[in-house]
Amino acid sequence: MALTRNVIDYSTVIEQVRTRDAGAVVAFLGTVREFTLEKQTLSLEYEAFPEMALSELRQIVESAFREWPLKRVCVVHRLGPLELGDIAIAMAVASPHRQAAFEAAAEMMTRIKQSVPIWKKEYWADGGSDWIHPGAG
């Protein structure tokens, strides 16, 4: 698990989890989209309390290892300013079988969005902006 202000290299995230005893690797990339509902987004900015965010990420991953037969997990979340199309979060999950990898990845993303103290500020084409708090989307 990591927080970074650098561009995320998703191939490195995937390679972190590849192992000979995992028949499935599921990757997820969360990217900056242009529209949120009716509002046109120009850019985003992410900020966090790193120690708290990493602690919560660690708890989410540890919980996933208890719930599914996982081999490895890698999660990297970007902080700072991001442009349209940039990768905000990359996750890779390795498991012996695909169902567990897909389920674990989906549930971990839900939990990350709900509880990890990472805040997102959206900048819109209409000149407005707002901070979006964990659990709010």
Sequence and secondary structure as in RCSB ss.txt:
>XXXX:A:sequence
MALTRNVIDYSTVIEQVRTRDAGAVVAFLGTVREFTLEKQTLSLEYEAFPEMALSELRQIVESAFREWPLKRVCV
VHRLGPLELGDIAIAMAVASPHRQAAFEAAAEMMTRIKQSVPIWKKEYWADGGSDWIHPGAG
>XXXX:A:secstr
 EEESS   HHHHHHHH  TT SEEEEEEEE  SEETTEEEEEEEEEE HHHHHHHHHHHHHHHHHHS  SEEEE
EEE EEEETT EEEEEEEEESSHHHHHHHHHHHHHHHHHHS EEEEEEETTS EEEE TT  
